[in-house]
Amino acid sequence: MAARFERSMDEDSAASYSMKTIFRHSFGTVDDDGFCISIIESMKEEYGLFVWPCSTILAEYVWQNKMRFSGANVVELGAGTSLPGLVAAKVGANVTLTDDAARLEVLDNMREVCDINGLKCNVVGLTWGLWDPPIFDLCPNIILGADALYETSGFDDLFATVTFLLNRCPGSVFITAYHNRSGHHLIEFLMEKWHLKCTKLLDGFSLMPSHKASSLRENIQLAEIVLDE
């Protein structure tokens, strides 16, 4: 009787695929060379394959500052669905998308979403706080992180990785969108610990066009962080 409850690998693969949906995210208009980015989301994944509001806000910020990103070397940390990084690639940046090296499904999804958008990005497994070989090949002008300040237990590893990358490229910047739930006092403490400073702090809601802002309910901020030299 137990055999009735067993599923073949093909059945599991089909079930997993059926839980994926492609969403199109638009930026700009035809008049200003706007475009759409297609994102694969999976309801099976806990949070790595879902576009959260922080990602939408950071992607919009990239679009609004497209001249700044054109030609830049960009690394997105904890990219997940990779919306900000893909927008950066679309406007002419050289982009490396990264996520936890152990999360193979997320990394495979990143490669697939690059293909469906016709974009060439490097996809690298990069675990915060670990000094694996791939990190030594990165020298970004701009580091992106959407909702990277999510679990306080990972903050120190994140800031260690960010500081390392900022030191590799003088004048580089870490741009992150995060929920206010993250705890400002801890963030301020870690910036001081790692000799970082915030040079710009914006309300995420104010960055969004009205037709996108209406769907946002969270209190999200966008910060630009650099070395405190």
Beta strands, then each sheet from edge to edge (+ up, - down):
strand 1: 20-27
strand 2: 35-42
strand 3: 73-76
strand 4: 94-99
strand 5: 122-125
strand 6: 142-146
strand 7: 173-179
strand 8: 196-203
strand 9: 220-227
sheet 1: 1+ 2-
sheet 2: 5+ 4+ 3+ 6+ 7+ 9- 8+
end
